[in-house]
Amino acid sequence: MKNESEIKKLTCLGCASRCGMLLYTHNGRVTKIEGNPESPVSRGWCCSTGRAAMAESFS
């Protein structure tokens, strides 16, 4: 089995804020979701609803 880790930069579409998020994966499975500190909109913050929506979308 490959040992692949990846970080994807995403925009949450859960509300009008459009927060920037980072999605961490390992071997194709989501391991962590957090706010993107490089996002000029959210500056690293994201709500629990947005994290849950991203987790569900990529599960």
N, C-alpha and C positions, 0 to 999 in steps of 0.2 A: 504494500500500500504506500502511496506517495505521502510525504509529510509536507503538505502545502498550506501555508498561511497567507492570507490576503486581507488588505484593508480597502474597503470601497467607500468613496465619498458620495453621499446621497443627500437629497433634499426631501424633508418630510412634507407630505401633502395633506396632513391631518387637519390643518386649520390654515387660516390666512397668514400666519407668521412665517411659514416656509423655512423652518430651522434647518441649518446644516447639520448632518449627522455622519458619524463614522461607523461602519459596519465591519466588524472583525470576523473572519471565517477561518476555520481550520479543517482541512479535508472536506470542504464543501458545507460544513455545518456552522451556523452562527454561534459564536462564542461570547461576543460582547457588542453592545451598542451604546454609543455615547455621543454627546454633542461635539461638533467640530469646532475647535478653538480658532480656526482660520476663517470661519464664517462671519462676514461682516454684519449679518442680521442677528444671529443668536449668540455669537462670541463664546461658543462652547457649551451653551445651555440647551437642554431639550427636556420636554416634559415626559412623564411616565406614560402618558397616552401615546405619544409619538413613538417612544421606544417599543411599546407593546405592539403598535401597528406595524412597525418595521420588522419586528421579530416574527410576527404572524405572516407577513408578506414573503419573507425569505426562508421560512421553515420548510 
